[in-house]
């Protein structure tokens, strides 16, 4: 795996972690509908993601 692919994967993992943390925060603070909407959007994006098309990362 080259450096650009590694950076893309790292960035996508960070986005993934942020989404789950945000959904958790929303849910814990009584915003279940917002948490559910974020989770659904996130899952939809994960199904169709192509890192090489989604992220432009230059070195």
C-alpha positions in Angstrom: 0.0 0.0 0.0 1.5 3.3 -1.0 1.6 6.5 1.1 -1.5 8.1 -0.5 -3.6 5.0 0.1 -2.4 4.8 3.7 -3.4 8.5 4.2 -6.8 8.0 2.6 -7.4 4.9 4.8 -6.3 6.8 7.9 -8.5 9.8 7.0 -11.5 7.5 6.4 -11.0 5.7 9.7 -10.9 9.1 11.4 -14.2 10.2 9.7 -15.7 6.8 10.7 -14.7 7.3 14.3 -16.0 10.8 14.4 -19.4 9.7 13.0 -19.8 7.1 15.7 -18.6 9.4 18.4 -21.0 12.1 17.2 -24.0 9.7 17.0 -23.2 8.5 20.5 -23.0 12.0 21.8 -26.3 13.0 20.2 -28.0 9.9 21.5 -26.7 10.4 25.1 -28.0 14.0 25.0 -31.5 13.1 24.0 -31.3 13.6 20.3 -32.1 10.1 19.2 -33.6 11.1 15.8 -30.5 13.1 14.9 -28.3 10.2 16.0 -30.3 7.8 13.9 -30.2 10.1 10.8 -26.4 10.4 11.1 -26.0 6.7 11.5 -28.2 6.0 8.5 -26.3 8.5 6.3 -23.0 7.1 7.5 -24.0 3.5 6.7 -25.2 4.6 3.3 -21.9 6.3 2.6 -19.9 3.2 3.7 -21.8 1.0 1.3 -20.8 3.0 -1.7 -17.4 4.4 -0.7 -14.5 4.4 -3.1 -11.6 6.1 -1.3 -9.7 6.8 -4.5 -12.7 8.8 -5.7 -13.7 10.3 -2.4 -10.5 11.8 -1.0 -7.9 13.9 -2.8 -4.7 13.7 -0.8 -1.5 15.0 -2.1 2.0 14.7 -0.7 
